[in-house]
């Protein structure tokens, strides 16, 4: 399913247990993006080593679900983050 996903170098973020606040420093720094619950779990699984399948597996395990159940949503969200320039492969 491709290479490993990594966070953009221009993205500052703060993680708590179930929430992540992101700021794209190349864009408007006064408009943070807040990710919660499953979106935060996806962000936290992006570590520069995991590919799409690895991220799906981590998120599925954290919610006690089978990977195929959440794969479409996780993949869609990864592509959304990529389009926003927040992550790259």
C-alpha positions in Angstrom: 0.0 0.0 0.0 2.9 2.4 -0.6 5.6 3.9 1.6 5.6 5.1 5.1 3.6 8.2 6.0 5.4 11.1 7.8 4.2 14.3 9.3 5.1 17.5 7.5 8.2 19.3 8.9 6.2 22.6 8.9 3.5 21.2 11.1 3.6 21.9 14.8 1.3 19.7 17.0 0.5 18.9 20.6 -1.0 15.6 21.5 -3.1 14.6 24.5 -4.7 11.2 25.1 -7.6 11.7 22.7 -7.0 15.0 21.0 -4.3 16.6 18.7 -4.0 20.3 17.9 -2.2 21.0 14.6 -0.8 24.2 13.2 0.6 24.4 9.6 3.4 27.0 10.1 3.5 27.5 6.3 -0.1 28.5 6.2 -2.1 30.7 8.6 -0.7 29.9 12.1 -3.7 31.4 13.9 -6.1 28.7 12.7 -5.2 25.5 14.4 -6.9 22.2 13.3 -8.2 20.1 16.2 -8.3 16.3 15.7 -10.2 14.2 18.2 -11.0 10.5 18.8 -10.3 8.4 15.7 -8.7 11.3 13.7 -6.3 11.9 16.6 -5.5 8.1 16.7 -4.6 8.3 13.0 -2.3 11.3 13.5 -0.6 9.6 16.4 -0.1 6.4 14.4 1.8 8.4 11.7 5.4 7.9 12.8 7.5 7.9 9.6 7.8 4.1 9.7 4.3 2.9 9.2 2.6 2.6 5.8 -1.1 2.8 5.3 -1.7 -0.8 6.3 0.3 -0.3 9.5 -1.6 2.8 10.4 -4.9 1.0 9.8 -3.8 -1.9 12.0 -2.8 0.4 14.9 -6.0 2.4 14.8 -8.1 -0.8 14.5 -6.4 -2.3 17.4 -6.9 0.8 19.6 -10.6 0.6 18.9 -10.9 -3.2 19.1 -12.1 -3.4 15.5 -11.1 -5.5 12.5 -8.8 -3.5 10.1 -11.1 -4.0 7.1 -13.9 -2.3 9.0 -12.1 1.0 9.4 -9.7 0.9 6.5 -11.8 3.0 4.1 -12.2 5.8 6.7 -8.5 5.7 7.7 -7.3 5.7 4.1 -9.7 8.6 3.2 -8.5 10.6 6.2 -4.8 10.0 5.3 -5.5 11.3 1.8 -7.3 14.4 3.3 -4.3 15.1 5.4 -2.0 14.6 2.4 -4.1 17.0 0.3 -3.9 19.6 3.1 -0.1 19.2 3.0 0.1 18.0 6.6 1.6 14.6 5.8 3.6 12.9 2.9 4.5 9.4 1.9 
